[in-house]
Amino acid sequence: MDKPELLVMGVLPDWDLGPMAERYTLRLLYEAPDPEAFLAAHAAAIRGIVTKGEIGASAALMGRLPRLGIVACYGVGIDAIDKGWCAAHGIPVTNTPDVLTEDVADMAFALLLAAAREIPRADAWVRGGAWTSEGSMPLTTRVWGKRLGIVGLGRIGQAVARRAEGFGMEIAYSGRAPKAHLPYRHYPTPAALAPHVDILLCTAMGGPATEGLIDRAAFEALRPGAIFVNVSRGSCLDEAALLDALRSGRIARAGLDVFHNEPAIDPAFATFPHVVLAPHAASGTVETRKAMGQLMQDNLAAFFAGRPLPTEVR
């Protein structure tokens, strides 16, 4: 019996590709020197797309695959997948929620601590000999006890809040509706939340509904000297307004894992000494990436066996 053919949009670890190759014929689009010719040769046989949140799947691409049955995303964010097209054509979309929640929350706190305590500068202070030649490094700022505002209190936001409780922080959040089961103060928008916090941290989902969610009004409502952290999507904020807030000092420190135009981000970010940058790697641990890959494979196996999909996005 022929193995179902899958179009693989982006690089996956060998620990996923190996088992998948045993069950499916993998068409690795990212390795094709001529993607157009590659698609022309294989489109008619493709049964499923395997993609990543930052790559997605466009209507134009999916429309070329007459036997397409499933789009399986390696990651939580599906904002780059044309879900409207999938819904109109009865194509289920799956993702990998929950398994990356705690690691992304860890990274949010790591960026917060690194920015507030200037860990990269401290490392360079020791390695470069400044400790010997200049003495103690200038003082930084604390994290514990500060007022934390979380934009988007979903799975990841709540995991961040649990960590913040351990730091004795006062927690508030913004979202479309209050979560009555949680004890934190709710604000309807980031702009309403911003004046009441020392640290603004974004964990909102990406996609059209949250594009530009943290706007210029929100950044300008922060008190001077605020800290900003983003482990969500670059699309969730007005990046020009963020850069202006960094230039003016309204945001004194920042930890950023996501940007517009990744990986060719605005070079201005690298000019700020108190901004800690990461390459969209919040879920980037071996344990989580293995769990993500397994859940993606579980969704594919269920689809081709005619079983309910473990994590279909509805």
C-alpha positions as CSV (number, residue, x, y, z in Angstrom):
1,M,0.0,0.0,0.0
2,D,1.4,3.4,-1.0
3,K,2.3,5.7,1.9
4,P,0.4,9.0,2.1
5,E,2.4,11.9,0.7
6,L,3.0,15.0,3.0
7,L,4.3,18.4,1.9
8,V,6.8,19.5,4.6
9,M,7.1,23.3,4.6
10,G,10.0,23.8,7.0
11,V,12.9,22.1,8.7
12,L,12.0,19.6,11.3
13,P,14.3,17.7,13.7
14,D,15.6,14.2,12.6
15,W,13.7,12.7,15.6
16,D,10.5,13.7,13.9
17,L,11.5,13.1,10.2
18,G,12.7,9.6,10.9
19,P,9.5,8.1,12.3
20,M,7.4,10.1,9.8
21,A,9.4,8.8,6.8
22,E,8.4,5.3,7.9
23,R,4.7,6.1,7.6
24,Y,4.6,8.7,4.9
25,T,6.3,9.8,1.7
26,L,7.8,13.2,2.7
27,R,8.1,15.9,0.1
28,L,10.5,18.5,1.6
29,L,9.6,21.8,0.0
30,Y,12.3,23.6,2.0
31,E,15.0,21.6,0.3
32,A,13.7,22.1,-3.3
33,P,16.0,24.3,-5.4
34,D,13.0,25.2,-7.6
35,P,9.8,25.2,-5.3
36,E,7.5,25.9,-8.3
37,A,8.8,23.0,-10.2
38,F,8.7,20.8,-7.1
39,L,5.0,21.7,-6.4
40,A,4.1,21.1,-10.1
41,A,5.6,17.6,-9.8
42,H,4.1,16.6,-6.5
43,A,0.9,18.6,-5.9
44,A,-1.5,16.1,-7.3
45,A,-0.5,13.4,-4.7
46,I,-0.2,15.5,-1.6
47,R,-2.6,14.4,1.2
48,G,-1.4,16.6,4.0
49,I,0.7,19.7,4.8
50,V,3.1,19.8,7.7
51,T,4.1,23.4,8.5
52,K,5.2,25.7,11.3
53,G,3.5,28.7,12.8
54,E,5.8,31.2,11.2
55,I,5.5,29.6,7.8
56,G,1.9,28.7,7.7
57,A,0.0,27.7,4.5
58,S,-1.6,30.1,2.1
59,A,-4.8,29.7,0.2
60,A,-2.8,29.9,-3.1
61,L,-0.7,27.0,-2.0
62,M,-3.5,24.8,-0.7
63,G,-5.6,25.5,-3.7
64,R,-2.9,23.7,-5.8
65,L,-3.3,20.5,-3.8
66,P,-6.5,18.7,-5.0
67,R,-6.2,15.8,-2.5
68,L,-5.3,17.9,0.6
69,G,-6.9,16.5,3.7
70,I,-5.2,18.0,6.7
71,V,-2.8,20.9,7.7
72,A,-0.7,19.9,10.8
73,C,1.1,22.8,12.4
74,Y,4.3,22.2,14.5
75,G,3.6,24.9,17.0
76,V,0.6,26.8,18.6
77,G,0.3,29.8,16.4
78,I,-1.7,29.3,13.2
79,D,-2.0,32.9,12.2
80,A,-0.1,32.3,9.0
81,I,-2.4,29.4,7.9
82,D,-5.5,30.6,5.9
83,K,-8.0,29.0,8.3
84,G,-10.9,30.6,6.5
85,W,-9.9,28.7,3.3
86,C,-9.5,25.5,5.3
87,A,-12.9,25.9,6.9
88,A,-14.5,26.6,3.5
89,H,-13.0,23.4,2.0
90,G,-13.5,21.1,5.0
91,I,-9.8,20.8,5.8
92,P,-9.0,20.4,9.5
93,V,-6.1,22.3,11.0
94,T,-4.2,21.0,14.0
95,N,-1.6,22.5,16.3
96,T,0.4,21.6,19.4
97,P,-1.0,23.5,22.4
98,D,-0.2,22.8,26.1
99,V,3.1,21.0,25.5
100,L,5.0,24.3,25.1
101,T,3.2,26.4,27.7
102,E,5.6,26.0,30.6
103,D,8.8,26.5,28.5
104,V,7.4,29.7,26.9
105,A,6.5,31.0,30.4
106,D,10.0,30.1,31.6
107,M,11.5,32.1,28.7
108,A,9.2,35.1,29.4
109,F,10.6,35.2,33.0
110,A,14.2,34.5,31.8
111,L,13.9,37.5,29.4
112,L,12.4,39.6,32.2
113,L,15.1,38.8,34.6
114,A,17.9,39.2,32.0
115,A,16.6,42.6,31.1
116,A,15.9,43.9,34.6
117,R,19.2,42.6,36.1
118,E,21.2,43.2,32.8
119,I,22.5,39.7,32.7
120,P,24.1,40.0,29.2
121,R,26.0,43.1,30.4
122,A,27.0,41.4,33.6
123,D,28.4,38.5,31.7
124,A,30.4,40.8,29.4
125,W,31.6,42.8,32.4
126,V,33.3,39.7,33.8
127,R,34.5,38.3,30.5
128,G,35.8,41.6,29.2
129,G,37.8,42.4,32.3
130,A,35.7,45.5,33.3
131,W,35.3,44.0,36.8
132,T,39.0,44.3,37.3
133,S,39.6,47.6,35.5
134,E,36.4,49.5,36.5
135,G,35.1,47.7,39.6
136,S,31.5,46.9,40.3
137,M,29.0,47.1,37.5
138,P,26.3,49.9,37.8
139,L,23.2,48.9,39.7
140,T,20.2,47.3,38.0
141,T,16.5,47.0,39.0
142,R,14.6,44.3,40.9
143,V,11.8,42.1,39.6
144,W,10.2,40.8,42.8
145,G,7.4,42.8,44.2
146,K,6.9,44.8,41.0
147,R,3.5,45.3,39.3
148,L,3.1,43.0,36.3
149,G,0.6,43.5,33.5
150,I,0.0,40.5,31.2
151,V,-1.5,41.1,27.8
152,G,-3.5,37.9,26.9
153,L,-4.2,35.7,29.9
154,G,-4.5,32.3,28.1
155,R,-2.5,29.2,28.9
156,I,0.9,30.8,28.7
157,G,-0.2,34.0,30.4
158,Q,-1.6,32.1,33.3
159,A,1.7,30.1,33.5
160,V,3.6,33.4,33.7
161,A,1.2,34.6,36.4
162,R,1.9,31.5,38.5
163,R,5.6,32.3,38.3
164,A,5.0,35.9,39.1
165,E,3.1,34.9,42.3
166,G,6.3,33.3,43.5
167,F,8.0,36.6,43.0
168,G,5.5,38.4,45.2
169,M,4.3,40.4,42.2
170,E,1.0,42.3,41.9
171,I,-0.7,40.9,38.8
172,A,-3.2,42.4,36.4
173,Y,-4.1,41.6,32.8
174,S,-5.9,42.8,29.7
175,G,-8.2,40.7,27.6
176,R,-11.5,40.7,25.8
177,A,-13.4,39.5,28.9
178,P,-12.5,39.0,32.6
179,K,-11.7,35.5,33.9
180,A,-13.9,35.3,36.9
181,H,-12.1,32.3,38.4
182,L,-8.8,34.2,38.6
183,P,-8.0,36.7,41.3
184,Y,-6.2,39.3,39.1
185,R,-7.5,42.7,38.1
186,H,-8.8,42.9,34.6
187,Y,-8.5,45.8,32.1
188,P,-10.3,45.8,28.7
189,T,-7.3,46.9,26.7
190,P,-3.5,47.1,27.0
191,A,-3.8,50.9,27.0
192,A,-6.0,50.8,30.0
193,L,-3.7,48.3,31.7
194,A,-0.4,50.1,31.0
195,P,-0.6,53.0,33.5
196,H,-1.0,50.6,36.4
197,V,2.1,48.4,35.9
198,D,5.8,48.5,36.0
199,I,6.2,45.6,33.6
200,L,4.1,44.9,30.5
201,L,4.4,41.3,29.2
202,C,2.7,40.0,26.1
203,T,1.6,36.4,25.7
204,A,-1.4,37.1,23.4
205,M,-2.1,34.7,20.5
206,G,-1.1,35.9,17.1
207,G,-3.4,36.4,14.1
208,P,-5.6,39.1,12.7
209,A,-7.6,39.5,15.9
210,T,-4.6,40.7,17.8
211,E,-2.7,42.6,15.1
212,G,-1.4,45.8,16.6
213,L,-3.1,45.0,19.9
214,I,-0.4,46.9,21.9
215,D,-0.6,50.2,20.1
216,R,1.1,53.5,20.4
217,A,-1.5,54.6,23.0
218,A,-0.5,51.6,25.2
219,F,3.2,52.3,25.0
220,E,2.7,56.0,25.7
221,A,0.5,55.1,28.7
222,L,3.3,53.3,30.4
223,R,5.1,55.1,33.2
224,P,8.7,56.1,32.3
225,G,11.2,53.4,33.1
226,A,8.9,50.5,32.4
227,I,10.0,47.0,31.3
228,F,8.5,45.3,28.3
229,V,8.6,41.6,27.4
230,N,7.2,39.9,24.3
231,V,7.0,36.1,23.8
232,S,3.9,36.2,21.6
233,R,4.2,37.5,18.0
234,G,5.7,40.6,16.6
235,S,2.3,41.3,14.9
236,C,0.7,41.8,18.3
237,L,2.2,45.3,18.7
238,D,3.0,48.5,16.8
239,E,6.8,48.0,16.4
240,A,7.5,51.5,15.4
241,A,5.8,52.7,18.6
242,L,7.9,50.2,20.6
243,L,11.1,51.6,19.1
244,D,10.0,55.1,19.9
245,A,9.3,54.1,23.5
246,L,12.8,52.6,23.7
247,R,14.4,55.7,22.3
248,S,12.6,58.0,24.6
249,G,13.3,55.9,27.7
250,R,9.7,55.3,28.5
251,I,10.6,51.7,28.2
252,A,13.9,51.4,30.0
253,R,14.5,47.7,29.5
254,A,13.0,45.0,27.3
255,G,13.2,41.3,26.6
256,L,12.1,40.4,23.1
257,D,11.8,36.9,21.5
258,V,9.5,37.9,18.6
259,F,9.6,40.6,15.9
260,H,8.2,41.8,12.6
261,N,10.0,40.5,9.6
262,E,11.8,37.6,11.3
263,P,14.7,36.8,11.0
264,A,15.6,40.1,9.2
265,I,14.5,42.2,12.1
266,D,14.8,46.0,12.3
267,P,18.5,46.6,13.0
268,A,17.5,49.4,15.5
269,F,16.8,46.8,18.1
270,A,20.5,45.8,18.3
271,T,21.4,49.4,19.2
272,F,19.8,49.4,22.6
273,P,22.1,48.2,25.3
274,H,19.3,47.4,27.8
275,V,17.3,45.3,25.3
276,V,17.8,41.5,25.5
277,L,17.1,39.8,22.1
278,A,16.2,36.1,21.5
279,P,15.6,34.4,18.1
280,H,12.0,33.3,18.5
281,A,13.1,30.5,20.7
282,A,10.8,30.5,23.7
283,S,9.7,26.9,23.1
284,G,13.2,25.8,22.1
285,T,14.0,23.1,24.5
286,V,14.7,19.5,23.5
287,E,11.9,18.2,25.7
288,T,9.3,20.6,24.4
289,R,10.2,20.2,20.7
290,K,10.1,16.4,21.0
291,A,6.6,16.7,22.6
292,M,5.5,19.1,19.9
293,G,6.7,16.7,17.2
294,Q,4.9,13.8,18.8
295,L,1.6,15.6,19.1
296,M,1.9,16.7,15.5
297,Q,2.5,13.0,14.5
298,D,-0.4,11.9,16.7
299,N,-2.7,14.3,14.8
300,L,-1.5,13.0,11.4
301,A,-1.9,9.3,12.5
302,A,-5.4,10.0,13.8
303,F,-6.4,11.7,10.5
304,F,-5.2,8.9,8.3
305,A,-6.8,6.3,10.6
306,G,-10.1,8.1,10.5
307,R,-10.0,8.8,14.3
308,P,-10.8,12.1,16.1
309,L,-8.0,14.5,15.9
310,P,-6.3,15.2,19.3
311,T,-5.9,18.9,18.9
312,E,-7.9,20.2,16.0
313,V,-8.2,24.0,16.0
314,R,-11.9,24.9,16.0
